[in-house]
Amino acid sequence: MSEQYIGIKGIYFNKLLKMLIEVGDLDERRVLDFGCGTQELRRLLSHDNYVGYDIDPKLSDVQTLDGVSFDIMVANEVFYEMSEEDIAATLDKIRPPMLVVGISRQSILNKIGAALLHKGAHDKTLTPPAKELEILKRRYRIVKKRNVWILADVYLLELKS
């Protein structure tokens, strides 16, 4: 288990994962976890119809997404570490029909929490939350939106026709 899922900060990160499962109805779908990290989401799902993909090949179930079959892609606090161009190119290449994303608000509360509990959080931000959502809304329509303790928003998105 990754360090961020333990202790006080683990309460937030586990709540975020549970919200992704609820909003995306992930227990009923074939899941591609894009930017899966240590695959904590897999641990919480009630099935094993899950494929984890990460930039670190040691963390991935697959080395390429070619031929991977899924109903919904999860991108939990991943896109902010990508440039706007890379986010757009990734979505255009993979074209997930459904997408559930967790987007940190990166607000003052997030910054206080990061200073106290998770030093370095959001240091790698290339695309701020508002721009990330703007990129997503060009390709997807919002089906559901929930928030996790005013720290993050979770969206269920459906590909526009």
C-alpha positions as CSV (number, residue, x, y, z in Angstrom):
1,M,0.0,0.0,0.0
2,S,1.3,3.4,-0.9
3,E,2.2,5.9,1.9
4,Q,-0.5,8.4,0.8
5,Y,-3.3,5.8,1.6
6,I,-2.1,5.4,5.3
7,G,-2.9,7.6,8.3
8,I,-4.6,11.0,8.2
9,K,-4.0,11.7,4.5
10,G,-5.1,8.1,3.8
11,I,-8.6,9.1,5.0
12,Y,-8.9,11.7,2.2
13,F,-7.3,9.5,-0.6
14,N,-9.5,6.5,0.3
15,K,-12.6,8.7,0.3
16,L,-11.6,10.0,-3.1
17,L,-11.2,6.4,-4.5
18,K,-14.6,5.4,-3.0
19,M,-16.2,8.5,-4.6
20,L,-14.7,7.5,-8.0
21,I,-16.2,4.0,-7.6
22,E,-19.6,5.4,-6.7
23,V,-19.8,8.2,-9.3
24,G,-18.4,6.0,-12.1
25,D,-20.4,2.9,-11.0
26,L,-17.0,1.1,-11.4
27,D,-18.1,-2.1,-9.7
28,E,-20.3,-2.7,-12.8
29,R,-17.8,-1.8,-15.5
30,R,-14.5,-2.9,-17.2
31,V,-12.1,-0.3,-15.8
32,L,-8.9,1.2,-17.3
33,D,-7.1,2.9,-14.5
34,F,-4.9,5.5,-16.3
35,G,-2.1,6.6,-14.1
36,C,-2.8,3.8,-11.7
37,G,0.3,4.2,-9.5
38,T,0.2,1.4,-6.9
39,Q,-3.2,0.2,-8.0
40,E,-5.1,1.1,-4.8
41,L,-8.3,1.4,-6.8
42,R,-8.1,-2.3,-7.7
43,R,-8.0,-3.1,-4.0
44,L,-11.5,-1.5,-3.5
45,L,-13.3,-2.9,-6.5
46,S,-15.6,-5.8,-6.1
47,H,-14.4,-7.5,-9.3
48,D,-11.1,-8.0,-11.1
49,N,-12.2,-6.6,-14.5
50,Y,-9.5,-4.0,-14.1
51,V,-6.4,-2.9,-16.1
52,G,-3.9,-0.6,-14.5
53,Y,-1.7,1.6,-16.8
54,D,1.1,3.9,-15.5
55,I,4.0,5.8,-17.0
56,D,6.2,3.6,-14.7
57,P,6.2,0.2,-16.4
58,K,6.7,-1.6,-13.1
59,L,3.3,-0.4,-11.9
60,S,1.4,-1.3,-15.1
61,D,-0.5,-4.4,-16.0
62,V,0.2,-3.6,-19.7
63,Q,3.0,-1.8,-21.5
64,T,0.7,-0.4,-24.2
65,L,-3.0,0.3,-24.3
66,D,-3.3,-1.2,-27.8
67,G,-6.0,-3.9,-27.6
68,V,-7.1,-3.1,-24.1
69,S,-10.9,-3.4,-23.8
70,F,-12.7,-1.3,-21.2
71,D,-16.0,0.5,-20.6
72,I,-14.7,3.4,-18.5
73,M,-11.3,5.1,-17.9
74,V,-10.4,6.4,-14.5
75,A,-7.9,9.3,-14.3
76,N,-7.6,10.2,-10.7
77,E,-5.5,13.4,-10.1
78,V,-3.3,12.5,-13.1
79,F,-4.0,15.0,-15.9
80,Y,-2.6,18.0,-13.9
81,E,0.9,16.5,-14.3
82,M,0.5,16.5,-18.1
83,S,0.7,19.5,-20.5
84,E,-2.5,20.7,-22.1
85,E,-1.3,19.3,-25.4
86,D,-0.5,15.9,-23.9
87,I,-4.0,15.7,-22.2
88,A,-5.7,16.4,-25.5
89,A,-3.5,14.0,-27.5
90,T,-4.0,11.2,-24.9
91,L,-7.8,11.6,-24.9
92,D,-7.9,11.7,-28.7
93,K,-5.8,8.6,-29.0
94,I,-7.5,6.5,-26.3
95,R,-11.0,7.9,-26.8
96,P,-12.6,6.4,-23.7
97,P,-16.4,6.3,-24.1
98,M,-16.8,7.1,-20.4
99,L,-14.4,8.8,-18.1
100,V,-14.4,9.3,-14.4
101,V,-11.8,11.9,-13.2
102,G,-10.7,13.2,-9.8
103,I,-9.5,16.8,-10.0
104,S,-7.9,18.4,-7.0
105,R,-9.1,22.0,-6.5
106,Q,-5.6,23.0,-5.5
107,S,-7.2,25.6,-3.3
108,I,-5.8,27.2,-0.2
109,L,-7.2,24.3,1.9
110,N,-5.4,21.8,-0.4
111,K,-2.2,23.8,0.0
112,I,-2.5,23.8,3.8
113,G,-3.1,20.1,3.8
114,A,-0.1,19.5,1.5
115,A,2.1,21.6,3.8
116,L,1.1,19.6,6.8
117,L,0.6,16.1,5.4
118,H,1.7,15.6,1.9
119,K,4.7,17.7,1.1
120,G,5.3,18.2,-2.6
121,A,1.6,17.6,-3.5
122,H,0.9,19.4,-6.8
123,D,4.5,20.5,-7.3
124,K,4.4,18.8,-10.7
125,T,1.3,20.8,-11.9
126,L,1.5,21.6,-15.6
127,T,-2.2,22.1,-16.2
128,P,-4.3,23.9,-13.5
129,P,-7.7,22.4,-12.5
130,A,-9.9,24.9,-14.5
131,K,-7.9,24.3,-17.7
132,E,-8.0,20.6,-17.2
133,L,-11.8,20.7,-17.0
134,E,-12.0,23.0,-20.0
135,I,-10.0,20.4,-22.1
136,L,-12.3,17.6,-20.9
137,K,-15.5,19.5,-21.6
138,R,-14.4,20.0,-25.3
139,R,-14.7,16.3,-25.8
140,Y,-17.1,15.1,-23.0
141,R,-20.3,16.1,-21.5
142,I,-20.6,16.1,-17.7
143,V,-23.0,13.4,-16.5
144,K,-22.4,13.7,-12.7
145,K,-20.3,15.8,-10.4
146,R,-19.5,15.3,-6.7
147,N,-17.0,16.8,-4.4
148,V,-14.8,15.3,-1.7
149,W,-14.7,17.6,1.3
150,I,-14.3,20.7,-0.9
151,L,-10.8,19.5,-1.7
152,A,-11.5,17.7,-5.0
153,D,-14.2,17.3,-7.6
154,V,-15.1,13.9,-9.2
155,Y,-16.7,13.9,-12.6
156,L,-18.4,11.3,-14.7
157,L,-18.1,12.3,-18.3
158,E,-19.5,10.8,-21.5
159,L,-17.9,11.2,-24.9
160,K,-19.8,13.7,-27.1
161,S,-21.1,12.2,-30.4
